[in-house]
Amino acid sequence: MDGRVCRGGAVALESRNAKKPGGRWVNMRRYGRVFREFFRACLVEELEYRSEFFGNFIASFFGVGIALLTVHIFFYQTDRLGGWTYGEVLVLLGVFNTLRGWIDFALRPNMPRLLEHVRRGTLDYILTKPVDSMFYVSFRHLVFWRLIDVALGLGVIGYGLYVERYVPSAADVLMFFVVMTASLLLIYSLWMMLMTTSFWVVRIDDLSFIFDSFFDTARFPGSMYRGAVRFVITYVLPAVLITNTPALALLGKWSMAAVLAALAVAMLFLWASRRFWRFALRFYTGAGG
């Protein structure tokens, strides 16, 4: 590639390398195999440092303990937080921690690297690979010990349901998994669009910090926010949708309209992130630019 990818050429190059003969099902199977290779390579690498697992477990356990203590302090003088009971907020906290575990497992190891790829021009190398570049930069690196947070989050959810004295029905559990999937897609899409701006603002190092600040607002019930903040996190950057909707689904407070709306919003943002990525590639000038 003689040192650079010309403007506009990145899109064409990426398209040629990513598209292989076969239908959509064949391509899905191919990307499934690619992800398994990523999974295997990262697992082998992480097993070399398995002595760190116990320390990481203690750190995650301590973090969840601090979060539970914070919720307990909130409810020391009140029995409701934004209209949510103690047990309901625990379920919400568990959902938040579960999602954060998945984020730290698959997204956090990759998203900040995109900035470095653009800054150093190493995206040239990725664009020459016979795999979709957006897929590659999103899932190439995995951090397995972060799945501890997923397990701890599920444990907090179970404890919250116990406190609430509520046993979810099969429909509740099904809707929970549906909207959790929608939440993960929404998180991925929002963070991907944010990091894609690095094609223009390569010297900004705190893009991930911006995402973390946004995601932290989903830790609490959306009803506790007021004014412009509530409008933004509900309708503009739907942080409330990310955690509140799965928690409500598991508590039996779901409706088919809300579930379909969550899926629609997630798919819309996923489509937008894909379009934005393809648009941004037109402005990528490579290592020589």
C-alpha positions as CSV (number, residue, x, y, z in Angstrom):
1,M,0.0,0.0,0.0
2,D,3.2,2.1,-0.3
3,G,2.7,3.8,3.1
4,R,-0.8,5.2,2.8
5,V,-4.4,4.7,1.9
6,C,-5.7,7.4,-0.3
7,R,-8.9,9.3,0.6
8,G,-11.9,7.2,-0.5
9,G,-9.7,4.2,-1.2
10,A,-10.0,2.9,2.3
11,V,-13.7,2.2,1.7
12,A,-13.1,0.4,-1.6
13,L,-10.3,-1.6,-0.2
14,E,-12.2,-2.6,2.9
15,S,-15.2,-3.6,0.8
16,R,-13.2,-5.8,-1.5
17,N,-11.5,-7.6,1.4
18,A,-14.6,-8.1,3.5
19,K,-17.0,-9.4,0.9
20,K,-16.5,-13.0,0.0
21,P,-18.7,-15.2,-2.2
22,G,-21.7,-16.7,-0.5
23,G,-24.9,-15.7,1.1
24,R,-25.5,-13.9,4.4
25,W,-25.6,-17.1,6.3
26,V,-22.3,-18.2,4.9
27,N,-20.7,-14.9,5.9
28,M,-22.2,-15.1,9.4
29,R,-20.6,-18.6,9.8
30,R,-17.3,-17.2,8.5
31,Y,-17.3,-14.4,11.1
32,G,-18.3,-16.8,13.7
33,R,-15.1,-18.8,12.9
34,V,-13.1,-15.6,13.0
35,F,-14.4,-14.7,16.4
36,R,-13.6,-18.1,17.7
37,E,-10.0,-17.6,16.5
38,F,-9.9,-14.3,18.4
39,F,-11.4,-16.0,21.4
40,R,-8.9,-18.8,21.3
41,A,-5.9,-16.6,20.8
42,C,-6.9,-14.2,23.6
43,L,-7.7,-17.1,26.0
44,V,-4.3,-18.7,25.4
45,E,-2.6,-15.4,26.1
46,E,-4.5,-14.7,29.2
47,L,-3.8,-18.2,30.6
48,E,-0.2,-17.2,30.7
49,Y,-1.1,-14.8,33.4
50,R,-3.6,-16.8,35.4
51,S,-1.8,-16.0,38.6
52,E,-3.4,-12.6,38.4
53,F,-6.9,-14.0,38.3
54,F,-7.4,-14.1,42.1
55,G,-6.3,-10.5,42.5
56,N,-8.7,-9.4,39.7
57,F,-11.5,-11.4,41.4
58,I,-10.9,-9.6,44.7
59,A,-10.8,-6.2,42.9
60,S,-14.1,-6.9,41.2
61,F,-15.7,-8.3,44.4
62,F,-14.6,-5.2,46.2
63,G,-16.1,-2.9,43.5
64,V,-19.4,-4.6,43.7
65,G,-19.3,-4.4,47.5
66,I,-18.8,-0.6,47.3
67,A,-21.7,-0.3,44.9
68,L,-24.0,-2.2,47.3
69,L,-22.9,-0.1,50.2
70,T,-23.7,3.1,48.2
71,V,-27.2,1.8,47.5
72,H,-27.7,0.9,51.2
73,I,-26.6,4.4,52.2
74,F,-29.1,5.9,49.8
75,F,-31.9,3.9,51.4
76,Y,-30.8,4.5,54.9
77,Q,-33.2,7.5,55.1
78,T,-35.7,6.7,52.4
79,D,-37.6,3.7,51.1
80,R,-37.7,4.8,47.4
81,L,-35.2,6.1,45.0
82,G,-36.8,7.7,42.0
83,G,-39.9,5.6,42.7
84,W,-37.9,2.4,42.8
85,T,-37.8,0.2,45.9
86,Y,-34.5,-1.2,47.5
87,G,-34.9,-4.6,45.8
88,E,-35.7,-3.0,42.4
89,V,-32.6,-0.8,42.6
90,L,-30.5,-3.9,43.5
91,V,-31.8,-5.6,40.3
92,L,-30.9,-2.4,38.4
93,L,-27.4,-2.4,39.9
94,G,-27.0,-6.0,38.9
95,V,-28.0,-5.3,35.3
96,F,-25.5,-2.4,35.2
97,N,-22.7,-4.6,36.6
98,T,-23.5,-7.4,34.1
99,L,-23.5,-5.0,31.2
100,R,-20.3,-3.5,32.4
101,G,-18.7,-6.9,32.6
102,W,-19.6,-7.6,29.0
103,I,-18.3,-4.1,28.0
104,D,-15.0,-4.7,29.8
105,F,-14.7,-8.2,28.3
106,A,-15.1,-7.3,24.6
107,L,-15.4,-3.6,24.0
108,R,-13.1,-1.8,26.4
109,P,-10.0,-3.7,25.2
110,N,-10.7,-2.7,21.6
111,M,-12.3,0.8,21.4
112,P,-9.4,2.8,22.8
113,R,-7.1,1.0,20.3
114,L,-9.0,2.5,17.4
115,L,-7.6,5.9,18.3
116,E,-4.1,4.4,18.2
117,H,-4.7,2.7,14.9
118,V,-5.8,5.9,13.3
119,R,-3.0,8.0,14.9
120,R,-0.2,5.6,14.0
121,G,-1.6,4.6,10.6
122,T,-1.8,0.9,11.6
123,L,-5.4,0.8,10.3
124,D,-3.8,0.3,6.9
125,Y,-2.8,-3.2,8.0
126,I,-6.3,-4.0,9.2
127,L,-7.9,-2.7,5.9
128,T,-5.8,-5.2,3.9
129,K,-7.2,-8.2,5.9
130,P,-10.0,-10.4,4.4
131,V,-12.3,-9.5,7.2
132,D,-14.6,-6.5,7.8
133,S,-12.5,-3.8,9.4
134,M,-15.2,-2.6,11.8
135,F,-15.6,-6.2,13.1
136,Y,-11.9,-6.6,13.5
137,V,-11.3,-3.4,15.4
138,S,-14.3,-4.1,17.6
139,F,-13.6,-7.7,18.8
140,R,-9.9,-8.5,18.1
141,H,-8.9,-8.3,21.8
142,L,-10.8,-10.0,24.7
143,V,-10.2,-9.8,28.5
144,F,-11.6,-12.9,30.0
145,W,-11.3,-12.1,33.7
146,R,-13.8,-9.3,33.2
147,L,-16.5,-12.0,32.9
148,I,-16.2,-12.1,36.7
149,D,-18.2,-8.9,36.7
150,V,-20.9,-10.6,34.7
151,A,-21.2,-13.4,37.2
152,L,-21.2,-10.9,40.1
153,G,-23.8,-8.8,38.4
154,L,-26.1,-11.8,37.9
155,G,-25.6,-12.6,41.6
156,V,-26.7,-9.1,42.6
157,I,-29.7,-9.5,40.3
158,G,-30.6,-12.7,42.1
159,Y,-30.2,-11.0,45.5
160,G,-32.4,-8.1,44.4
161,L,-35.2,-10.4,43.3
162,Y,-34.9,-12.2,46.6
163,V,-35.2,-8.9,48.5
164,E,-38.1,-7.9,46.3
165,R,-39.8,-11.3,46.9
166,Y,-40.4,-11.7,43.2
167,V,-39.9,-14.8,41.0
168,P,-39.7,-13.9,37.3
169,S,-41.9,-15.8,34.9
170,A,-40.6,-17.5,31.8
171,A,-41.9,-14.6,29.7
172,D,-40.1,-12.1,32.1
173,V,-36.8,-14.0,31.6
174,L,-37.2,-14.1,27.8
175,M,-38.0,-10.4,27.6
176,F,-35.0,-9.7,29.9
177,F,-32.6,-11.5,27.5
178,V,-34.1,-9.8,24.5
179,V,-33.7,-6.3,25.9
180,M,-30.3,-7.1,27.4
181,T,-29.2,-7.9,23.8
182,A,-30.7,-4.7,22.6
183,S,-28.8,-2.8,25.4
184,L,-25.5,-4.4,24.4
185,L,-26.1,-3.5,20.7
186,L,-26.9,0.1,21.8
187,I,-23.8,0.4,24.0
188,Y,-21.7,-0.9,21.2
189,S,-23.2,1.4,18.6
190,L,-22.9,4.5,20.8
191,W,-19.3,3.8,21.8
192,M,-18.3,2.9,18.2
193,M,-19.7,6.1,16.8
194,L,-17.9,8.1,19.5
195,M,-14.6,6.4,18.8
196,T,-15.1,6.8,15.0
197,T,-14.8,10.5,15.5
198,S,-11.0,9.8,16.0
199,F,-10.7,9.9,12.2
200,W,-11.0,13.7,12.6
201,V,-9.9,14.4,16.2
202,V,-6.9,12.0,16.6
203,R,-5.4,14.0,19.4
204,I,-8.3,13.6,21.8
205,D,-7.3,10.9,24.3
206,D,-10.4,11.0,26.6
207,L,-13.1,9.7,24.2
208,S,-13.5,6.6,26.4
209,F,-13.8,8.8,29.4
210,I,-16.8,10.5,27.7
211,F,-18.4,7.2,27.2
212,D,-17.8,6.1,30.7
213,S,-19.4,9.3,32.0
214,F,-22.4,8.6,29.9
215,F,-22.7,5.0,30.9
216,D,-22.5,5.8,34.6
217,T,-25.8,7.7,34.4
218,A,-27.4,4.3,33.7
219,R,-26.4,3.1,37.1
220,F,-29.5,4.8,38.7
221,P,-33.2,4.9,37.9
222,G,-34.0,7.3,35.1
223,S,-36.9,8.7,37.1
224,M,-34.4,10.3,39.6
225,Y,-33.1,12.7,36.9
226,R,-34.8,15.9,36.1
227,G,-35.0,18.5,33.4
228,A,-32.6,18.6,30.5
229,V,-30.5,15.8,31.8
230,R,-33.5,13.4,31.9
231,F,-34.5,14.4,28.4
232,V,-31.0,13.8,27.0
233,I,-30.5,10.4,28.6
234,T,-33.9,9.3,27.7
235,Y,-34.4,10.5,24.1
236,V,-31.1,11.8,22.7
237,L,-28.5,9.3,24.2
238,P,-30.8,6.7,25.7
239,A,-28.8,5.7,28.7
240,V,-32.0,5.0,30.6
241,L,-33.0,2.4,28.0
242,I,-29.7,0.5,28.5
243,T,-30.3,-0.6,32.2
244,N,-33.7,0.4,33.2
245,T,-35.6,-1.5,30.5
246,P,-33.9,-4.9,31.3
247,A,-34.4,-4.4,35.0
248,L,-38.1,-3.6,34.6
249,A,-38.5,-6.6,32.2
250,L,-37.1,-9.0,34.8
251,L,-39.4,-7.5,37.5
252,G,-42.4,-8.2,35.3
253,K,-43.0,-4.5,34.4
254,W,-42.5,-4.9,30.7
255,S,-44.8,-4.3,27.7
256,M,-44.4,-5.6,24.2
257,A,-44.4,-2.0,23.0
258,A,-41.4,-1.2,25.2
259,V,-39.5,-4.3,24.1
260,L,-40.1,-3.6,20.4
261,A,-39.1,0.0,21.0
262,A,-35.8,-1.1,22.6
263,L,-35.0,-3.4,19.7
264,A,-35.9,-0.7,17.2
265,V,-33.7,1.9,18.9
266,A,-30.8,-0.6,19.1
267,M,-31.1,-1.6,15.5
268,L,-31.3,2.1,14.4
269,F,-28.1,3.0,16.3
270,L,-26.4,-0.1,15.0
271,W,-27.2,0.9,11.4
272,A,-26.1,4.4,12.1
273,S,-22.8,3.3,13.6
274,R,-22.1,1.2,10.5
275,R,-23.0,4.0,8.1
276,F,-20.8,6.4,10.1
277,W,-17.9,4.0,10.1
278,R,-18.1,3.7,6.3
279,F,-18.4,7.4,5.9
280,A,-15.3,8.0,8.2
281,L,-13.2,5.6,6.2
282,R,-13.4,8.1,3.3
283,F,-11.4,10.5,5.4
284,Y,-8.7,8.1,6.5
285,T,-5.4,9.0,4.9
286,G,-3.2,6.2,6.4
287,A,0.3,6.2,7.8
288,G,1.5,8.7,5.1
289,G,-1.3,11.1,5.7
